[in-house]
Amino acid sequence: MKINWNNKYTTIAIYSFLVAISVILFYLAISQVSIFTDKLNSIFVILQPFIIGFSIAYIINFLLEFYENKVFETKYVKKIRLKSKRGLAIILSYITAFFIISMVVKFLLPQVIDSIVGLVNDIPTYINNTTNFVNNVINDLNIEDQYSKTLIDNFNNLINYIIRFITNLIPALGGFVARIASSIWNVILGIIVSVYLLIDKEKLCAVSKKITYGLLPENYANSIIELVHRSNYTFGRFLIGKIIDSLIIGVLTFIILAIFKMPYTILVSVIVGITNIIPFFGPFIGAIPSFIIILFVSPVQACWFLLIILFIQQLDGNVIGPKILGDTIGISAFWILFSILVAGKVLGIIGMIIGVPLFAIFYSVVKGFIEGKLKKKGLKTETKDYMKN
C-alpha cells in the first residue's frame, strides 16, 4: 500500500517529536541534577590546566600586543633585525607579568599579613575598649534600664557575630591558600599551555574560523565571528580597564588614608582596591569590613573613613572610571545591577566580576536581533521613538 506523505503534517510530526525529546531530556536533567553537576565538576577538574592556561594567555596577550605593536614598531627597534619577534615578545611579556607579581608579593603581601596578624592579636583589646565606650555612652544618656539592657544585648550580639566571622575567616583563608598550593601543578601546566596558545594564536583563530565556516552557512558564520570579535573587545576592555581603575583607587585610598593617619592603611587600601573590581557593589563590599576594622580603633576615624570612601567612590564613578572605561558596557544601571545579582548567584565572586561584560554581550546580541526584525518591518529602531511624549 502506498503512503501519501503530507509535507505539512510530516514537519509538524518532526517538530512535535523534537519538542517531546527536549522535554524528556530537560526532566532527566532536573531530576538528576546532582549527578549532572558531579559530572560537570569532574570535567572541569580534567580541563582545569587548559582553563587556567586560556585565562593566563588572555591576560598576557595584552602585554604581548603592547610589545609587538608598540615597542617593536618604534623606529629604534625596527632597525634591529629580530629573528623571532613573537618569541621575544612572549618572553618580555612573561617577564613583565612575573616582575609585577613578585613586586606585589615582596613589598605588599608581608605588610598585609603583618596588618592581619596585628589586627587579630589586638581584637580582644579593641572589643573590650569598644564595650566600655558603649556602656559609658548608655550610662551618660540615662536611658531606662529596659532600653539600656536591650541596647547592650544587641551590641553584644553584634560583637559575638564579628568574633564568629573573624574566627571562621581565618580557617577560610587557610583553606583558600591550601587550595592554591594544591593546584600549583595545574598552574604550572596552565602557564605552559598559555605559551603554546600565544605562539600559535593566529593559527588557532584561523582553525576556529575554518571550522565555523565549514559547519555553518556563511551568513551565520559571519554573525558568529563578528560576535566573537565584539565579545573579545567588550570583555577585554572592561577587564583591563577595571584592573587599572582598581589599582588607581587602591593607591589613591592609601595616599589619603596615610595623610589622615588612619590605622591599618595598607590592609584597608588593599581591601578597597580589590573589591573595587566588582562593579556597583564593590565599594560597599570593601567599605563595610574596612569600617569595622577602623571602628575598633577609633569611632571618630571610622566616621571620617566613610566620608573619605564616599569622596573616592564619587571621584571614581564620575571622573576616573568614565575616563578609563568610557562607554565599554553600554547598558543602563538597572541591567548592571541585574547582571551582577544573577551572575553572582550562579558563579559567586567570579560571576560578580565578569557578569556585567557577559550580559553586555548578550544584550548587544538581543538588541541587534530585535533591531534587525524591526528594519525588515520598516519600523524605527531607536528606543526613544517608542517612548510616549
C-alpha positions in Angstrom: 0.0 0.0 0.0 1.4 3.4 -1.0 1.6 6.0 1.8 0.9 9.6 0.7 3.2 11.8 2.8 2.0 15.2 3.5 4.9 17.7 4.0 2.9 19.9 6.3 2.0 17.1 8.7 5.4 15.5 8.4 7.0 18.8 9.5 4.6 19.1 12.4 5.3 15.5 13.5 9.1 16.0 13.4 8.8 19.2 15.5 6.5 17.5 18.0 9.0 14.7 18.3 11.9 17.1 18.9 9.8 19.0 21.5 9.0 15.8 23.3 12.6 14.7 23.3 13.7 18.1 24.6 11.1 17.9 27.5 12.2 14.4 28.4 15.9 15.5 28.4 15.1 18.6 30.5 13.2 16.5 33.0 16.0 14.0 33.3 18.5 16.8 33.8 16.4 18.4 36.5 15.7 15.1 38.3 19.3 14.0 38.2 20.9 17.5 38.8 23.3 16.2 41.4 24.7 13.6 39.0 24.9 16.2 36.3 26.8 18.7 38.5 29.2 15.9 39.7 30.0 15.0 36.1 30.4 18.7 35.2 32.8 19.2 38.1 34.9 16.2 37.1 35.1 17.6 33.5 36.2 21.0 35.0 38.9 19.2 37.1 40.2 17.5 34.0 40.2 20.7 31.9 41.5 22.9 34.7 45.0 23.3 33.3 43.6 24.3 29.9 41.1 26.8 31.6 43.9 28.3 33.6 46.1 28.4 30.5 43.5 30.1 28.4 42.9 32.7 31.2 46.6 33.4 31.6 47.1 33.6 27.8 44.1 36.0 27.5 45.6 38.4 30.1 49.2 38.1 28.9 48.1 38.7 25.3 47.5 42.4 26.3 51.2 42.7 27.2 52.1 40.7 24.0 50.2 43.1 21.8 51.9 46.0 23.6 55.4 44.8 22.8 54.6 43.7 19.3 52.5 46.7 18.2 54.0 49.4 20.3 57.6 48.6 21.4 58.8 46.6 18.3 57.2 49.1 15.9 59.3 52.1 17.1 61.9 53.3 14.7 64.8 52.4 17.0 63.7 48.8 17.5 62.8 48.4 13.8 66.5 48.9 12.9 67.3 45.7 14.9 66.6 42.6 12.8 64.7 40.2 15.1 64.7 36.5 14.0 61.8 35.7 16.3 59.7 38.8 17.1 56.9 36.7 18.6 59.2 34.6 20.8 61.0 37.7 22.2 57.7 39.5 22.8 56.3 36.4 24.7 59.5 36.3 26.9 59.2 40.0 27.7 55.5 39.7 28.4 56.0 36.9 30.9 59.0 38.7 32.5 56.8 41.8 32.9 54.0 39.8 34.5 56.3 37.9 36.8 58.0 41.2 37.8 54.7 42.8 38.7 53.6 39.8 40.7 56.9 39.5 42.5 56.9 43.2 43.5 53.4 42.7 44.9 54.5 39.6 46.9 57.7 41.2 48.1 56.5 44.6 49.2 52.8 44.5 49.6 52.0 40.9 50.9 54.2 41.0 54.0 52.7 44.3 55.2 49.2 43.0 54.6 50.0 39.8 56.6 51.5 41.9 59.4 48.4 44.0 59.5 46.1 41.0 59.6 48.2 39.3 62.4 48.3 42.6 64.4 44.5 43.1 63.9 43.8 39.5 65.2 46.1 40.0 68.2 44.6 43.3 69.1 40.9 42.3 68.6 40.3 41.4 72.3 41.6 44.8 73.4 39.6 46.6 70.7 36.4 44.7 71.8 37.0 45.5 75.5 37.6 49.2 74.7 34.5 49.4 72.5 32.3 47.6 75.0 33.4 50.1 77.8 32.8 53.0 75.4 29.3 51.8 74.6 28.5 51.2 78.3 29.7 54.7 79.2 27.6 56.3 76.5 24.5 54.4 77.6 25.1 55.4 81.2 25.7 59.1 80.4 22.4 59.2 78.4 20.5 58.0 81.4 18.5 55.5 79.4 15.9 53.4 81.2 17.0 50.0 82.3 14.9 48.0 79.9 16.0 50.0 76.9 19.6 50.1 78.0 19.5 46.3 78.5 18.1 45.9 75.0 20.9 48.1 73.5 23.6 46.2 75.4 22.2 42.8 74.4 22.1 43.9 70.7 25.6 45.3 70.9 26.9 42.0 72.5 25.2 40.0 69.7 26.9 42.2 67.2 30.3 41.7 68.9 29.7 37.9 69.0 28.8 37.9 65.3 32.0 39.8 64.5 34.1 37.4 66.6 32.5 34.4 64.9 33.0 36.0 61.5 36.7 36.6 62.2 37.1 33.1 63.7 35.6 31.5 60.6 37.5 33.8 58.3 41.0 32.6 59.4 40.3 28.9 58.6 38.7 30.0 55.3 41.8 32.0 54.3 43.9 29.0 55.3 41.7 26.7 53.2 42.0 29.1 50.2 45.8 29.2 50.5 45.8 25.4 50.7 43.7 25.1 47.6 46.0 27.4 45.7 49.0 25.4 46.9 47.4 22.1 45.9 46.7 23.5 42.4 50.3 24.7 41.8 50.9 21.9 39.4 47.8 22.9 37.4 49.1 26.5 37.4 52.4 25.4 36.0 50.7 23.3 33.3 48.5 26.3 32.6 51.5 28.6 32.1 52.9 26.0 29.6 49.6 25.8 27.8 49.3 29.6 27.7 52.7 29.8 26.0 51.7 27.4 23.2 48.4 29.3 22.8 50.2 32.6 22.4 52.7 31.2 20.0 50.0 29.8 17.6 47.2 32.2 18.4 46.7 33.3 14.8 46.7 29.7 13.6 44.2 28.6 16.3 41.9 31.5 15.4 42.2 30.6 11.7 41.3 26.9 12.5 38.3 28.1 14.5 37.1 30.2 11.6 37.7 27.3 9.2 35.5 25.0 11.4 32.8 27.7 11.8 32.6 28.3 8.0 32.7 24.6 7.4 29.8 23.7 9.7 27.5 26.7 9.3 26.1 28.7 6.4 28.2 31.8 5.5 25.8 34.4 6.9 25.5 32.5 10.3 29.3 32.0 10.4 29.9 35.7 9.7 27.5 36.6 12.6 29.2 34.3 15.0 32.7 35.6 14.1 31.5 39.1 14.4 30.0 38.3 17.8 33.3 36.7 19.0 35.2 39.9 17.9 32.7 42.1 19.7 32.8 39.9 22.8 36.6 40.0 22.9 36.6 43.8 22.5 34.0 44.4 25.2 35.3 41.8 27.7 39.0 42.8 27.2 38.5 46.5 27.6 36.3 46.0 30.6 38.7 43.6 32.4 41.9 45.6 31.8 40.1 48.9 32.4 38.7 47.7 35.7 42.1 46.4 36.9 43.7 49.7 36.1 40.8 51.6 37.7 41.0 49.5 40.9 44.8 49.9 41.0 44.4 53.7 40.9 41.6 53.6 43.6 43.8 51.4 45.8 46.8 53.8 45.5 44.6 56.9 46.0 43.0 55.4 49.0 46.4 54.6 50.5 47.6 58.2 50.0 44.5 59.8 51.5 44.4 57.4 54.5 48.1 57.9 55.1 47.5 61.7 55.1 44.7 61.3 57.7 46.9 58.8 59.7 44.2 56.1 59.6 45.0 52.7 61.2 45.8 49.6 59.0 46.3 51.8 56.0 47.9 49.1 53.8 45.2 46.5 54.7 42.3 48.8 54.1 43.7 50.1 50.8 44.2 46.6 49.5 40.6 45.6 50.5 39.2 48.7 48.8 41.3 48.3 45.7 40.5 44.6 45.2 36.8 44.9 45.9 36.5 47.8 43.5 36.9 45.3 40.7 33.4 44.3 41.4 31.0 46.8 39.7 28.3 48.6 41.7 28.6 46.5 44.9 32.4 46.6 45.1 32.7 49.9 47.1 30.2 48.7 49.6 31.7 45.3 50.0 35.1 46.8 50.6 33.9 49.7 52.8 32.0 47.6 55.4 34.8 45.4 56.7 37.2 48.3 56.5 34.8 50.5 58.5 34.6 47.8 61.2 38.4 47.4 61.4 38.8 51.1 61.9 35.8 51.3 64.2 37.6 49.1 66.7 40.5 51.5 66.9 38.6 54.8 66.8 34.9 55.5 66.1 35.7 59.1 65.0 38.3 57.9 62.5 35.8 55.3 61.2 33.3 58.1 60.5 36.0 60.1 58.7 36.8 56.9 56.7 33.2 56.7 55.5 33.4 60.3 54.2 36.7 59.6 52.5 35.4 56.4 50.8 32.3 58.4 49.7 34.5 61.1 48.2 36.8 58.5 46.5 33.9 56.5 45.0 32.3 59.6 43.7 35.5 60.6 42.1 35.9 57.2 40.6 32.3 57.0 39.4 32.2 60.4 37.8 35.8 61.1 36.7 38.3 58.2 36.9 36.0 55.3 35.8 34.5 57.0 32.8 37.9 58.2 31.6 39.4 54.7 31.7 36.4 52.5 30.8 34.5 55.0 28.6 31.2 53.5 27.3 32.6 50.0 27.2 29.5 48.4 28.7 26.7 50.4 27.0 23.9 49.2 29.3 21.9 51.0 31.9 22.4 50.9 35.7 19.4 48.6 36.1 20.9 45.9 33.8 24.2 46.3 35.5 22.5 45.6 38.9 20.5 42.7 37.3 23.6 41.1 35.7 25.6 41.3 39.0 22.9 39.7 41.1 22.2 36.9 38.6 25.8 36.1 37.8 26.8 36.4 41.4 24.2 33.9 42.4 25.3 31.4 39.8 29.1 31.9 39.8 29.8 33.6 43.1 32.5 36.3 43.2 33.8 35.5 39.8 30.3 36.0 38.4 30.0 39.4 40.1 33.2 40.4 38.3 32.5 39.0 34.8 28.7 39.2 34.9 28.5 42.7 33.6 30.5 42.3 30.4 28.9 38.9 29.7 25.4 40.4 30.0 26.5 43.4 27.8 27.5 40.9 25.1 24.1 39.1 25.4 22.3 42.4 25.5 24.0 43.5 22.3 23.1 40.3 20.5 19.4 40.5 21.5 19.4 44.2 20.6 20.9 43.5 17.1 18.3 40.7 16.6 15.4 42.9 17.5 16.5 45.9 15.5 17.1 43.6 12.5 13.5 42.4 12.8 12.2 46.0 13.1 14.2 47.1 10.0 12.6 44.3 8.0 9.2 45.5 9.0 10.1 49.1 8.1 9.8 50.3 11.7 12.0 52.6 13.7 14.9 51.1 15.7 15.6 53.8 18.3 14.1 53.2 21.8 13.3 56.9 22.2 10.9 56.6 19.2 8.7 54.2 21.3 8.6 56.5 24.3 5.4 58.4 24.9 5.7 62.1 24.8 
